[in-house]
Amino acid sequence: MLQRLFRPNPAKLAGEALYAAAAGQARQPDFYRVGGVADTREGRFELYTLHVILLVERLKGETGLAAEARQALFDCYVRGLDDAFRELGIGDTAIAKRVKKLGEAFYGRLKAYETALQTLPDRAAVTDLLTRTVLEGRAETGGDMVDYVLSARDALSGQTVDSLLAGQVTWERAQ
């Protein structure tokens, strides 16, 4: 009985695995070396957020454990931001305000990505969004980033929910 009581929540474990997959992919050096993403706090935040959004979007509409894992992924994302601010030495009061602001930014980005992706096959909205966010206004590599995002999105859609919830996320190569 105690084992069942203290057994980790499967949705939380899945959310943590998805978070680790998103964070790991966002750290791929090629995004920064040749992909046009600035190796700055803002650039890393945008790329990290993009990968979490790709996973959240993939799990959208799923029910049961997948829906719970989707929320757990977001919770891990917010905890990751909180941890990053603490490592920077920012105090508790300021962290709460900043994390709240970034959580709101996440939902704004999520809505913007959903809206842009609905315009496909016209890539203009996706290109514009990626240029403004991930590429911080540098349009010269926008096409490559759009190719990557659409390929990653397609690859995620072909992966089973069970494999994703197990943390077995197969990403496209970084552009």
Stockholm file with secondary structure:
# STOCKHOLM 1.0

chainA/1-175         MLQRLFRPNPAKLAGEALYAAAAGQARQPDFYRVGGVADTREGRFELYTLHVILLVERLKGETGLAAEARQALFDCYVRGLDDAFRELGIGDTAIAKRVKKLGEAFYGRLKAYETALQTLPDRAAVTDLLTRTVLEGRAETGGDMVDYVLSARDALSGQTVDSLLAGQVTWERAQ
#=GR chainA/1-175 SS CHHHHHSCCHHHHHHHHHHHHHHHHHTCHHHHHTSCCCSSHHHHHHHHHHHHHHHHHHHTTCCTHHHHHHHHHHHHHHHHHHHHHHHTTCCHHHHHHHHHHHHHHHHHHHHHHHHHHTTTTCCHHHHHHHHHTTTTTCGGGHHHHHHHHHHHHHHHHTSCHHHHHTTCCCCCCCC
#=GC SS_cons         CHHHHHSCCHHHHHHHHHHHHHHHHHTCHHHHHTSCCCSSHHHHHHHHHHHHHHHHHHHTTCCTHHHHHHHHHHHHHHHHHHHHHHHTTCCHHHHHHHHHHHHHHHHHHHHHHHHHHTTTTCCHHHHHHHHHTTTTTCGGGHHHHHHHHHHHHHHHHTSCHHHHHTTCCCCCCCC
//
